[in-house]
């Protein structure tokens, strides 16, 4: 490792050249880290639905060629100047949310929205607005969510890495880089689900199931899952879902009407995990007057608008909020979740339904697109 410090590394990466087309495994050059950056050898990465969304997207903020991927775990290969938090050889989890530790938001317990290095869907590194990737022809390859883990080596800002125990299984720990952390955190940190409370979750994909897991850990006694696929109920039971509503199956009552009847006035906490304005409205309508909280986690199409009655907002006393990365502060909260996994309080094994080699990364895309997996772990080198 020391011999390559400060020099570009030639390695393999899965490059997205055109919208919706299979990724191509190519030789690329990865530059050394700039000040406040680290270069990481990726051990394994997992596929998130956000990768699929931006892989398909044709209009900005889409851009090509790009190295996707943002759920991963790896080992620090080299560090840039002014990096003191981690050292060469440390095991780290990269995250798309920065945690600089210096700005007002990062110092506050009320927010995880770093104002020094704010989240955005950028094609560049967060601090320098430039890329660390090139193909062998010298063409710039764009970054994705400050991580770009579909590469054997990647460069990440130190504000976006969390040092973790190297003894943890990497094919489980990598899930906390995004999806599971987002769902569990939304129940735990954003909503503050309480023991004995009622929860309604719209969409039982990986994020929704992670919300159920978080609600279960927090002590919710009724966890209602809403999904168009009835098979999701059996899957959801593993993560604490107690009741199920098949969306669109009742021609007379909407899911919100059913939930209001089931809970005698509405759920204490509702979560929208799909990314549809209509489901945000349903979730809000399912929330109990006076103290109900509706949390939006789903990523809707650009330009989508909500249209909620101001009369209802005033008279119902309910709240509606968004949640990026589940409200978690990566550097302090991810270690807590990893300890819960080590103590068998948090389920991670159950989220991993498939594992493939890096060469078969397009198979992982196919599995997720067909709805045949929750999380598919991709091993860079076994």
KEVO-399651 format. One line per field, with one value per residue (C-alpha): x, y, z; residue in three letters; residue number from 1. Coordinates in pm, 1 decimal. Layout:
<palos>
east: [X	...]
north: [Y	...]
up: [Z	...]
r: [ALA	...]
k: [NUM	...]
</palos>
This chain:
<palos>
east: [0.0	276.9	435.1	115.5	39.4	26.5	3.5	-291.3	-415.2	-529.4	-818.4	-1152.5	-1478.2	-1833.3	-1905.9	-2253.6	-2206.9	-2566.9	-2906.1	-3048.3	-2771.7	-2572.2	-2269.5	-1933.5	-1641.1	-1349.0	-995.0	-995.1	-748.9	-822.6	-631.1	-470.9	-672.0	-661.8	-644.6	-931.7	-987.6	-914.4	-870.4	-1046.6	-1009.2	-1368.8	-1431.1	-1794.8	-2083.5	-2458.6	-2714.9	-2970.5	-3279.8	-3135.6	-2861.9	-3133.2	-3315.4	-3010.3	-2894.8	-3226.9	-3248.5	-3194.8	-3222.7	-3024.1	-2916.2	-2829.7	-2488.7	-2275.4	-2029.4	-2063.5	-1950.6	-2257.0	-2281.9	-2308.3	-2350.1	-2013.1	-1735.1	-1364.0	-1011.7	-826.7	-543.6	-404.5	-495.0	-461.7	-328.1	-517.4	-679.3	-654.4	-975.8	-863.2	-534.7	-410.1	-544.7	-859.6	-1189.6	-1445.8	-1802.5	-1858.1	-2185.2	-2355.7	-2434.4	-2144.7	-2069.8	-1800.2	-1827.4	-1757.4	-2067.1	-2368.3	-2580.3	-2321.4	-2263.5	-2637.8	-2838.2	-3132.9	-2999.8	-2788.8	-2788.0	-2426.8	-2413.0	-2038.0	-2062.2	-2436.6	-2594.5	-2658.7	-2668.5	-2333.8	-2104.2	-1800.8	-1621.4	-1798.5	-1512.8	-1338.8	-1601.6	-1372.9	-1347.1	-1090.8	-1180.8	-1070.3	-1093.5	-783.3	-853.0	-835.0	-1210.3	-1350.9	-1583.7	-1840.1	-1897.1	-2224.2	-2347.9	-1989.3	-1914.8	-1901.7	-1849.2	-1880.3	-1502.9	-1223.5	-1083.6	-1266.4	-1191.1	-1421.7	-1408.5	-1314.8	-1642.8	-1816.3	-1640.1	-1701.2	-1432.1	-1574.8	-1466.9	-1272.8	-1405.6	-1763.2	-1879.0	-1837.4	-2132.0	-2359.2	-2192.5	-2207.8	-2589.3	-2560.3	-2400.3	-2748.0	-3068.5	-3102.2	-2965.0	-3216.7	-3516.8	-3411.2	-3298.7	-3629.7	-3813.7	-3548.4	-3409.2	-3651.6	-3986.8	-3881.9	-4116.9	-4222.3	-4297.7	-4661.8	-4716.8	-4880.4	-4692.5	-4804.9	-4551.4	-4633.8	-4410.1	-4238.4	-3921.2	-3587.3	-3638.7	-3990.4	-3879.5	-3593.5	-3847.4	-4041.4	-3721.4	-3653.4	-4009.6	-3984.8	-3663.1	-3826.1	-4113.2	-4406.4	-4685.2	-4881.5	-4684.0	-4906.0	-4750.1	-4912.2	-4800.6	-4948.1	-4771.6	-4939.3	-4620.1	-4459.8	-4661.0	-4477.1	-4146.6	-4254.0	-4334.0	-3960.7	-3908.1	-4201.3	-4493.3	-4807.0	-5080.5	-5098.2	-5308.1	-5291.5	-5312.2	-5578.8	-5742.5	-6038.3	-6264.2	-6461.7	-6207.5	-5868.6	-5570.4	-5598.2	-5964.0	-5873.2	-5582.5	-5798.2	-6047.0	-5776.1	-5609.5	-5918.0	-5829.2	-5498.5	-5146.4	-4904.6	-4631.5	-4663.2	-4380.5	-4389.2	-4114.5	-4197.3	-4162.1	-4514.7	-4697.8	-5028.0	-4887.5	-4762.2	-5122.2	-5244.7	-4982.7	-5073.7	-5443.2	-5356.3	-5185.9	-5360.8	-5485.3	-5311.7	-4978.2	-4943.2	-4615.0	-4573.8	-4218.8	-4127.4	-3836.6	-3928.7	-3752.6	-4016.5	-3960.6	-3807.6	-4065.4	-4329.3	-4554.3	-4765.6	-5110.5	-5227.0	-5518.9	-5407.4	-5733.0	-5634.2	-5284.8	-5425.2	-5706.1	-5546.8	-5230.9	-5038.1	-4681.9	-4518.7	-4142.2	-3871.4	-3585.4	-3251.4	-3046.1	-3303.4	-3186.8	-2872.9	-2540.1	-2317.8	-2006.3	-2189.9	-2501.3	-2363.8	-2140.6	-2450.0	-2636.2	-2340.2	-2329.0	-2699.5	-2628.0	-2340.4	-2570.9	-2838.8	-3084.6	-3075.7	-3136.8	-2908.7	-2868.7	-3234.6	-3193.7	-2929.7	-3109.0	-2834.1	-2457.7	-2268.7	-1917.0	-1820.4	-1821.2	-2191.0	-2296.2	-2554.8	-2722.0	-2773.2	-2946.3	-3173.9	-3268.1	-3362.3	-3551.5	-3758.6	-3829.8	-3661.4	-3423.6	-3403.4	-3030.5	-2777.3	-2418.8	-2150.6	-1804.2	-1516.3	-1268.5	-1345.3]
north: [0.0	243.2	205.2	329.4	617.7	945.1	771.4	677.2	318.1	113.3	-115.7	-249.0	-58.0	-118.0	185.6	304.9	443.1	497.5	508.5	162.8	-25.1	-300.2	-180.2	-256.1	-387.7	-167.1	-80.9	270.3	504.1	622.8	932.6	963.6	1142.4	1520.7	1685.9	1566.9	1261.6	888.7	622.8	298.5	-56.5	-174.4	-519.6	-550.9	-330.4	-378.2	-260.0	3.0	105.9	458.9	310.6	168.5	502.9	699.6	422.7	454.3	834.5	1019.6	1382.5	1584.2	1518.7	1205.9	1214.8	958.6	789.2	733.4	492.2	416.0	244.1	391.8	103.9	-44.1	-131.2	-120.0	-66.9	264.3	229.9	583.4	918.8	1278.0	1566.4	1679.7	1336.9	1238.4	1038.8	727.0	563.9	335.6	-13.9	94.3	-66.3	199.2	238.4	524.6	718.4	961.3	1195.7	1404.2	1438.3	1705.5	1753.1	2126.5	2302.7	2412.0	2122.8	1854.6	1989.3	1991.4	1687.7	1820.7	1769.5	1539.5	1780.8	1896.4	2257.4	2257.1	1966.4	1947.8	1649.7	1684.4	1452.9	1571.0	1418.8	1539.4	1504.0	1710.4	1943.4	2014.2	1976.1	1744.4	1372.4	1114.8	870.6	846.8	567.6	449.3	703.6	987.4	1055.0	1173.8	929.9	1092.5	1019.3	914.4	1028.1	1099.5	722.4	542.1	196.8	-2.8	18.6	-182.5	148.1	472.9	810.7	951.2	1262.6	1189.0	1352.4	1063.2	767.4	588.6	373.5	34.7	-289.5	-497.4	-821.1	-749.3	-948.4	-707.3	-853.1	-740.7	-422.2	-269.4	-255.6	22.7	245.8	348.5	142.7	-32.7	268.9	494.4	282.3	197.3	554.9	697.9	504.1	554.5	904.7	1096.3	975.9	866.4	566.7	483.8	152.6	52.7	281.7	206.6	237.4	230.4	174.8	243.3	25.3	-289.5	-279.7	-282.2	66.9	-7.5	-335.7	-153.3	94.2	-205.1	-340.4	-3.8	23.0	-329.3	-244.3	73.5	-133.0	-56.6	-306.9	-267.8	-234.1	-216.4	-279.9	-147.5	-287.3	-398.3	-736.1	-973.6	-1180.5	-891.4	-975.8	-1303.0	-1126.9	-839.3	-1069.1	-1137.1	-769.7	-712.8	-634.6	-742.1	-644.7	-611.1	-411.7	-495.1	-160.4	-150.6	-472.6	-302.2	-127.1	51.2	173.2	337.0	218.5	530.6	454.0	97.9	214.8	469.8	193.9	-50.6	202.2	383.4	716.4	677.8	549.6	732.3	716.2	676.7	627.4	672.6	453.7	442.8	794.3	881.4	1200.2	1012.8	778.0	1071.8	1196.5	851.5	828.7	1174.1	1080.2	765.5	965.3	1030.2	1383.5	1574.2	1394.2	1181.3	1205.0	1126.5	1071.7	1079.8	857.8	770.2	950.8	1086.9	1198.2	1548.1	1825.6	1621.1	1833.0	1770.3	1924.1	1907.0	2111.9	2403.1	2358.1	2000.2	2106.2	2371.0	2164.9	1820.6	1905.4	1640.5	1680.1	1593.4	1570.7	1440.9	1217.4	1185.6	887.7	831.5	1138.6	948.2	1108.9	857.9	873.5	830.8	631.0	365.7	221.0	201.0	3.5	-225.5	-299.0	-378.7	-623.4	-780.0	-809.9	-973.9	-688.1	-566.3	-803.1	-764.5	-1121.6	-1136.8	-844.1	-1021.8	-1249.4	-1283.6	-1250.7	-1230.6	-1165.3	-828.9	-981.6	-1060.1	-711.2	-687.9	-997.1	-799.7	-527.3	-785.5	-938.5	-604.3	-483.7	-803.8	-765.0	-1094.2	-965.7	-730.0	-667.7	-828.2	-808.5	-777.3	-906.7	-725.8	-1010.5	-1328.0]
up: [0.0	91.8	-252.0	-422.4	-185.9	-373.4	-711.7	-934.0	-907.1	-1204.5	-1112.4	-1228.4	-1206.1	-1327.7	-1543.6	-1638.7	-1990.2	-2103.0	-1926.8	-1863.5	-2042.5	-1864.0	-1670.6	-1828.7	-1625.4	-1728.5	-1625.6	-1478.1	-1307.3	-953.5	-844.8	-500.9	-233.9	-200.2	144.2	369.5	146.8	174.9	-89.4	-3.7	-129.1	-149.4	3.3	-92.3	-192.6	-206.7	-456.5	-352.0	-547.2	-577.3	-796.0	-1023.2	-1032.1	-1146.5	-1379.5	-1566.4	-1549.8	-1878.5	-1768.1	-1510.8	-1240.2	-1439.5	-1609.7	-1789.8	-1783.4	-1410.7	-1140.5	-931.6	-592.7	-244.5	4.1	86.0	326.5	262.8	392.0	384.0	130.0	158.6	311.2	201.5	405.3	718.2	770.7	1137.0	1201.0	1015.8	923.3	648.5	713.4	899.0	805.2	711.9	592.0	344.2	357.6	121.4	412.5	538.4	908.1	928.3	1304.9	1273.8	1139.2	1343.8	1217.7	1285.5	1637.2	1707.0	1814.0	1613.3	1261.1	1046.9	750.4	733.9	613.6	539.8	294.6	220.1	49.8	-322.0	-620.1	-753.0	-1015.7	-817.4	-488.2	-224.2	-130.2	-461.0	-735.7	-932.9	-1013.8	-902.5	-1181.8	-1544.7	-1798.7	-1985.1	-2261.7	-2010.4	-2010.8	-1678.3	-1502.8	-1275.4	-908.0	-743.7	-403.0	-289.8	-268.9	-610.2	-464.7	-790.0	-818.7	-659.1	-530.2	-463.9	-307.4	-38.5	177.2	537.8	643.9	465.4	625.3	955.2	1116.4	1221.0	1382.9	1124.9	1277.1	1170.5	865.1	572.8	379.8	663.0	784.7	434.7	458.2	714.9	454.4	334.5	319.2	652.9	838.9	664.3	760.9	1114.7	1173.2	1051.0	1321.5	1588.3	1532.7	1307.7	1440.8	1788.7	1787.0	2143.5	2316.8	2270.6	1971.6	1635.8	1306.9	942.4	663.6	300.0	83.2	209.6	6.9	186.0	331.0	453.4	608.4	777.8	919.4	1054.8	1208.6	1369.7	1498.1	1637.4	1821.5	1957.5	2100.8	1868.2	1928.3	1603.1	1280.4	971.4	632.0	313.6	-21.9	-354.2	-326.8	-77.3	-54.9	131.4	444.9	500.9	446.0	669.2	961.1	996.8	1072.9	1306.7	1072.4	1260.6	1012.7	635.6	389.3	20.6	-156.9	-426.6	-309.0	-138.8	-390.3	-117.8	137.0	94.3	300.1	516.5	596.7	690.4	906.8	1085.5	1169.5	1278.8	1508.7	1640.4	1483.4	1303.2	1354.7	1580.9	1317.8	940.0	689.5	311.8	162.3	-208.1	-345.6	-462.6	-371.9	-359.7	-95.2	110.2	112.7	218.5	491.4	621.4	617.1	814.7	1088.5	1419.1	1488.6	1764.3	1766.4	1453.9	1263.1	893.9	773.6	403.2	296.6	-62.4	-348.2	-585.8	-945.2	-990.1	-968.6	-786.3	-562.5	-253.3	-222.2	138.4	265.9	483.4	675.2	760.1	862.9	1097.4	1247.5	1270.7	1463.6	1270.4	1147.0	815.3	780.1	552.0	657.9	480.0	596.8	869.8	1060.9	1162.8	1235.3	1061.4	1278.3	1609.4	1513.1	1275.3	1551.9	1775.4	1508.9	1452.3	1824.5	1816.9	1534.9	1728.1	2031.9	1812.0	1867.0	1504.9	1215.4	914.5	791.6	689.5	447.7	238.3	-6.2	-270.3	-303.8	-634.6	-760.1	-905.9	-1253.5	-1209.5	-1099.1	-1379.2	-1233.7	-912.4	-1114.7	-1278.5	-943.3	-790.2	-1096.2	-1098.8	-727.9	-645.7	-379.0	-83.3	-79.0	-310.4	-183.7	-451.0	-357.8	-525.2	-468.5	-277.8]
r: [UNK	UNK	UNK	UNK	UNK	UNK	UNK	UNK	UNK	UNK	UNK	UNK	UNK	UNK	UNK	UNK	UNK	UNK	UNK	UNK	UNK	UNK	UNK	UNK	UNK	UNK	UNK	UNK	UNK	UNK	UNK	UNK	UNK	UNK	UNK	UNK	UNK	UNK	UNK	UNK	UNK	UNK	UNK	UNK	UNK	UNK	UNK	UNK	UNK	UNK	UNK	UNK	UNK	UNK	UNK	UNK	UNK	UNK	UNK	UNK	UNK	UNK	UNK	UNK	UNK	UNK	UNK	UNK	UNK	UNK	UNK	UNK	UNK	UNK	UNK	UNK	UNK	UNK	UNK	UNK	UNK	UNK	UNK	UNK	UNK	UNK	UNK	UNK	UNK	UNK	UNK	UNK	UNK	UNK	UNK	UNK	UNK	UNK	UNK	UNK	UNK	UNK	UNK	UNK	UNK	UNK	UNK	UNK	UNK	UNK	UNK	UNK	UNK	UNK	UNK	UNK	UNK	UNK	UNK	UNK	UNK	UNK	UNK	UNK	UNK	UNK	UNK	UNK	UNK	UNK	UNK	UNK	UNK	UNK	UNK	UNK	UNK	UNK	UNK	UNK	UNK	UNK	UNK	UNK	UNK	UNK	UNK	UNK	UNK	UNK	UNK	UNK	UNK	UNK	UNK	UNK	UNK	UNK	UNK	UNK	UNK	UNK	UNK	UNK	UNK	UNK	UNK	UNK	UNK	UNK	UNK	UNK	UNK	UNK	UNK	UNK	UNK	UNK	UNK	UNK	UNK	UNK	UNK	UNK	UNK	UNK	UNK	UNK	UNK	UNK	UNK	UNK	UNK	UNK	UNK	UNK	UNK	UNK	UNK	UNK	UNK	UNK	UNK	UNK	UNK	UNK	UNK	UNK	UNK	UNK	UNK	UNK	UNK	UNK	UNK	UNK	UNK	UNK	UNK	UNK	UNK	UNK	UNK	UNK	UNK	UNK	UNK	UNK	UNK	UNK	UNK	UNK	UNK	UNK	UNK	UNK	UNK	UNK	UNK	UNK	UNK	UNK	UNK	UNK	UNK	UNK	UNK	UNK	UNK	UNK	UNK	UNK	UNK	UNK	UNK	UNK	UNK	UNK	UNK	UNK	UNK	UNK	UNK	UNK	UNK	UNK	UNK	UNK	UNK	UNK	UNK	UNK	UNK	UNK	UNK	UNK	UNK	UNK	UNK	UNK	UNK	UNK	UNK	UNK	UNK	UNK	UNK	UNK	UNK	UNK	UNK	UNK	UNK	UNK	UNK	UNK	UNK	UNK	UNK	UNK	UNK	UNK	UNK	UNK	UNK	UNK	UNK	UNK	UNK	UNK	UNK	UNK	UNK	UNK	UNK	UNK	UNK	UNK	UNK	UNK	UNK	UNK	UNK	UNK	UNK	UNK	UNK	UNK	UNK	UNK	UNK	UNK	UNK	UNK	UNK	UNK	UNK	UNK	UNK	UNK	UNK	UNK	UNK	UNK	UNK	UNK	UNK	UNK	UNK	UNK	UNK	UNK	UNK	UNK	UNK	UNK	UNK	UNK	UNK	UNK	UNK	UNK	UNK	UNK	UNK	UNK	UNK	UNK	UNK	UNK	UNK	UNK	UNK	UNK	UNK	UNK	UNK	UNK	UNK	UNK	UNK	UNK]
k: [1	2	3	4	5	6	7	8	9	10	11	12	13	14	15	16	17	18	19	20	21	22	23	24	25	26	27	28	29	30	31	32	33	34	35	36	37	38	39	40	41	42	43	44	45	46	47	48	49	50	51	52	53	54	55	56	57	58	59	60	61	62	63	64	65	66	67	68	69	70	71	72	73	74	75	76	77	78	79	80	81	82	83	84	85	86	87	88	89	90	91	92	93	94	95	96	97	98	99	100	101	102	103	104	105	106	107	108	109	110	111	112	113	114	115	116	117	118	119	120	121	122	123	124	125	126	127	128	129	130	131	132	133	134	135	136	137	138	139	140	141	142	143	144	145	146	147	148	149	150	151	152	153	154	155	156	157	158	159	160	161	162	163	164	165	166	167	168	169	170	171	172	173	174	175	176	177	178	179	180	181	182	183	184	185	186	187	188	189	190	191	192	193	194	195	196	197	198	199	200	201	202	203	204	205	206	207	208	209	210	211	212	213	214	215	216	217	218	219	220	221	222	223	224	225	226	227	228	229	230	231	232	233	234	235	236	237	238	239	240	241	242	243	244	245	246	247	248	249	250	251	252	253	254	255	256	257	258	259	260	261	262	263	264	265	266	267	268	269	270	271	272	273	274	275	276	277	278	279	280	281	282	283	284	285	286	287	288	289	290	291	292	293	294	295	296	297	298	299	300	301	302	303	304	305	306	307	308	309	310	311	312	313	314	315	316	317	318	319	320	321	322	323	324	325	326	327	328	329	330	331	332	333	334	335	336	337	338	339	340	341	342	343	344	345	346	347	348	349	350	351	352	353	354	355	356	357	358	359	360	361	362	363	364	365	366	367	368	369	370	371	372	373	374	375	376	377	378	379	380	381	382]
</palos>
